[in-house]
Amino acid sequence: MAPTPELPLPERIGRYDRALADFVALARSLEPGDWGRPTDLPGWSVQDNVSHVVGVESDLLGRPAPAHTPDWAALPHVRGDMGRFVEVAVDARRGSAPDAVLAELVEVVEQRRAALAAAVGDPVGPAPGFFGTVDRMLGLRPFDIWAHEQDIRRAVGRPGNLDGAGALAARDRLRLALPYVVGQVVGAPPGTVVRWEVAGPLAFSASVTVGDDGRAVDVGDRTGAAPDVRLEMGWETFVLLGCGRRPPAAVDVVVRGDVELGAQVLAAMPVTP
């Protein structure tokens, strides 16, 4: 099947709302010893992931950022302007008790869910914060929230919710990036076909083909040519690669066909900031 067409606005809002609710439910279930555990994100603990969601959702409510300047020399994991931007909210809460961060999360999410239930405005209109448009915000926020939920779940050994609303948003956003991976990052020549076979809770097949004009497109499971390389993996592995949480050598992937091309594509899969 081809990529999922754009969902109606109410369904996209519903995904965002559900992802927020799922994240709060997980945070409420954490034990005191869980909050300091390291996650796959360099330099970030479980609490830091929660603080990040608090910070972004607070920004979307129009609340001012904390009056805080991190000691950047002590934070070597921070890269680029976006990394510095999101780190302020995280670092400002590193001295807070987990109960305080949890209480802030619950309050902020309650306000955000109320705002989503009321109205989000014109999808092509401006969004608060740094998202540009409401359309972009609705696509990215449930994906990001769910990705951080999964970071926490892996850190505390509590897997789950791999097929929830946020997972669906993640699948759609990551799949949209596959032509970019093949065509622009790898720069595969015209005629190249790369096929993903993803098994598990959100199984799908995607064939990305590069046309004579150099543009890559995802034609789903329809392609007239045999793939140059076939990449077989589970859904969680697809997420780990697409979100840059694990390198290809650390996950279970079967590469069939052009092994060199497969390695290039796998290395290019991280598309999150």
C-alpha positions, 0 to 999 in steps of 0.5 A: 500500500502507498503512504497514508493520505493526510488524515482529517483534522479531527483525527490528527488532533485526536492523535495528539491528544492521545499521545499526551494522555499516554505520556502522562499515564507512563510518567505517573507510573514511574517509580522514584528510582526510574527518574534518574535512569539514562536513556538512549538520548545522550545526556538525557535521563528519564526526568530530562525526557519528561522535562522536554515535553513539559518545556515544548508544551509550555511553549505552545501555551505561550508561556515564557521560557525559564530564565535560565542559562545552562553551563554549555561547557558541561553539556557536550551532548548539545548540538546546534541551535535547536539542541540549545533551544530545547536544552534550556527547559530541560536543564532548568528542571534538573534541580527539581524533584521528580514529583515537581516535574510530574506535577508540572507535566500534569498541569501543562498537559491538562491545559494543552488538551483543553486547548486542542479540544477547543480549537487549533485554528486554520491548519495552514495558519501559524502555530505558536512556538517554533513549529511554523504552521498548525499543520506541521505542529499536528504532524510533529508533536504526537510523533515527538511525544511518543518517541520520548515515551518510548525512550523512557520505556526502554530506559525503565524496561517497560515496553509497550504502546508500540501501536498507539496513536503516537506510534501511528503518527511516528510511522507516517512521519518517518515513512514520509522521510524515506524518499528524502533518505534515498534521494537526497541523503544517499543520493542514489542514482536514477533507477534505484529501488530500495524496499523496506519490509517492516514487521510487527505491530505497525507492519508495512512495506515501502518501495522507494524508487528514484526516477529519471529526474533524480526524485525519489518517491515511495510507491508502497508495495507497488513497483515494477522493478526488483529492489536493488536492496531489501531491508527487513526489520521489526517496527521498533527497529525501524523507529530506533533507526529513524529517530537516531536512537541506535546505530545500524550495527546495534539493531537487528536488520536483514539486508538482501541485495546490494549490501553497500547500498543497504549500509548507506541507506541504514546510516542515513535513516536518522531524520529527527533533529 
